[in-house]
């Protein structure tokens, strides 16, 4: 077994999502190196993950995801043989994630 130290992950929690019919969403991002990153999105015990290996140089995974549209994120997170209902559910989640990344809440001082 091998253990290695990884780059720290950034965790964003979206709560009070009931108005759009979703439970809380947790977004976990990790910059892996220049032009590389990953995202994990979790909602109601289900999780989706994607790896991005050729992001524009100089952009963090958060900046990259915020610059893409919600459909790009949904398509990257979609699993093979996913039902239409699951794809629509994931689309609502991707839309909420995309909105949150483009409109971050300022850190309290």
Buried (B, 14 or more C-beta within 10 A) or exposed (E): EEEEEEEEEBEBEBEEBEEEEBBEBBBBBBBBEEBBBBBBBBBEEEEBEBEBEEBEEEBBBBBBBBEBEBEBBBBBBBEEEBEEEBBEBBBBBBBBBBEBBEEEEEEEE
